[in-house]
Amino acid sequence: MRRADRLFQIVQLLRSDRVVTGQSLADELEVSTRTIYRDIQDLSLSGVPIEGEAGVGYRLMRGFHMPPLMFTEEELAALLIGARMVQAWTDPQLAKAAHGAINKIDIAIPAHLKPELNRQDILVPDFTNSDDVAERLQLLRTAVKLRRKVSYAYQLEDGETSTRTVHPLGMFYWGKVWTMIGWCELRDAFRHFRLDRMSDLLILEQRYQLTPGRTLDDYLASVNCKD
């Protein structure tokens, strides 16, 4: 978590009427109490009116409020549907981030919009991804971010299996399956691979360079030309 996000979270957690201990803040944000004490000090110096002290607990001075987030009902519905899709159809790391986003919205929106958070008329069923696919998605997202090559065994439609080393470029969800677009060293060309047909996926130490003709933009341009 970025420090700016952590400071924002601390302010949100201190908005309750009860005194919040440094240890409970540290547990919630998964940092040390020393980090929390330093953050509290910096927030106080920046003008946030925090009452309390280390070893006792903290709370915001009564009457202090951060400006509420202003969404229309339709904007809020769009955000919640998107967050629930992420929770249901991606990996545990993104699902946790989506849950955190919903909690932030819950804390910050005006009271008259809070009932929108509990609407059940638009559901996002959680039955799409297996645990294996979710784990591969998380690994591949990491590989794309770090520009690291990946290797895996891949099963073709005819049942034959081959080992691939690929430069992962992007992840695509088609409503039924996740695929990874990448530059395949075996074929020396762009290829897309279904995550549910991968096995023994490894992120390699070797990084790849984004060279002209082998980037995600190049792939998308080639697809658009075919259309």
N, C-alpha and C positions, 0 to 999 in steps of 0.2 A: 504494500500500500504506500502510495506517495505521501510525503509528510503533509502536504496541503490537504489531502483527503482525510488524513488522520486528525488534523486540527479541526476540520469541519465536523468530523464524527464526534470528537470530544465535546464540542459546543452543543451538538444535538443531544448527546447523552446527559449533559448537565441541565437540560431544559426541564427535567422533571422536578417536582416539588421536594423530593427527598434528597438527602445528602448522599453523594456517590463517592465511594472510596477510591483512592488511587489504584489499589489492587484490583478492584472490579473493573475499572477502566482498562487496566493493563491486560486482564484476562479477556475482555471483550474484543480488544484491538490486537491481541496477540503480540504485545511488546512488553518490555520490562517496566517496572514501576519507576525506575530512574528516568526512562524516556518520558513517561507520563508527567512526572514532576517538572521536567525541563519544558515540555510542551505547555503545561499550565502556566508556568512562569512567563513564557514567551507570549501566550495569549493575553495574560494580564498586562504585560508591558505594551501590547498593541492596542489596549483600550477595552478589551472584553471584560466586563465586570464580574469576576469570579470571586465568590466568597469561600473561605475555608483555609485549610492548611494541611500539609503533608502529615500522614498518620491519623488524621481525623476524617477528612472527606471534603468534597467540594460541591458547590451548586452555583448556578447563575443568580446574580442579584435579581430580586423580584422586580418585575416591570421591564426587564430587558427581553426584547424579541427580535429575532431575525426576520427580515421581510419574507412573507409567504411566497411560495411558488404559485404563479398565476397560470393555470391551465383552463381551457374550456373542457366541458365534459367529454367531447369527442377526442380532444388531444390526450386527455388522461386515459381514455379507453384505448387509444392507439398505443400509448406507451406500455400499458399493462398487458395488452395482448402480446406485444413484442417481447416483453420481459418473460411472460409465461411460456412463449414459444422457446425462448432460450433455455429456460429451466427444463422444459420437457424434451427438447430435441438435440441438445448439445452435450457437453461433457461436464463433470462435476465442478470444475473450476469456474466455467462460465455460468453454470447454474447458481453457484454461490454468489457470484457477482450480480446476477440478475435479482436474486433474493435481497441482497444488500441495497440495490437500487430501489426496489419496491419499498423497503423499510425507510429509506431516505425520503421518498415521495410521501409516505404516510406521515412522517414527522413534520414535513415542511408545508404541505398543502393546507389551505383553509378548511375549517371544520365542515362547511357545507358540501365539500367535495369528497370527504372521507367515505361516505356510503358507496361511492363508485369503486372503491378498492375491493369491495366484497360482492360485486355483481357476478352472478353465475350464468348469465344468459349467453355468454360467448365462452365456450370451454376449449381448452387445449389439451386433448388426451395425451397421457404419457405412456405410449405403447410402441414407440418407433424404434429406438436404438437399444441394442444389446449393450451389456457392460463392456464387452470387448471393443465394439465400435466406438463407444464413448471414450475409452482409454486411448484408442488409436487417434481419435480426433484431437485429444488434448496433446498427445505427443507430436502430431503433425503440425498443429498450430505453433508449438514451440519451435519446431524445426524451420518453419516458414519465417518466423520472427528472427531467428538467429542465423538464417541462411546456411543451415547445415544439411548436408546430404543425408538421405535415409536409405536403408536397405530393408528388404522384406521378401518373403515368398508370396507369389501372386497366382491365384487359381483362375485360369481362363474359362470361358463359357463351356468349352469342350471337356473340362475337367483336368486338363494338363496344367502343371505347376512350373513356374520359372522363377528364378531369383532376379530381382531388379535392384539397381542402384539409381536413385532418382533425385533431381533437384526440385524439392517441393515448392510450388509457387502460389497455390491458393486452394481453398476449400469451397466446395459447392454443394448445396443441398437441393435435391430435386423433389421434395415432398414424400419420397419413399426411401431413398438411399443417399448417403454422403459419398462424394467422390473427391479425389485429390487430383488437381492438374499439376503436372510437372514435366521437366525435361528428362527423358529416359535415356540413360547412357547406353543401354543395350540397343535401343532402336535409333539413337542419335536424332531424336525428334520429340515433339510434344506428345504426351499420352495422358489419358485420364484413367484413374484406377478407383474401383469401388472399395471402400474401407472394409466392407463385410467379406471381401475376398482376400484380404491381406492376412498374413500370419508372420510371427517372428519379426515384428517391426522393431528396428533399431535406429536411433539417431546417431549418426557417425560423427567423429571428431572433425572430419574434413569439411571445410566450408566451400561454398560455390560462389562464383562471381556472377552478377547480373550483366551478362554480355548482350550486346545488340542482337536481336533475332531470337533470344531465348528467354525473354521476360514475359510476365503475365500479360502486359499490354500487347506484346507481339502476338501472343496466343489469341487474345480477344479480337485483335485486328484481323487475324487470319479467319476466325469464325465469322466475323461480320462480312468479310469479303465473300465467303462462300454463300452467305444468305443473299 
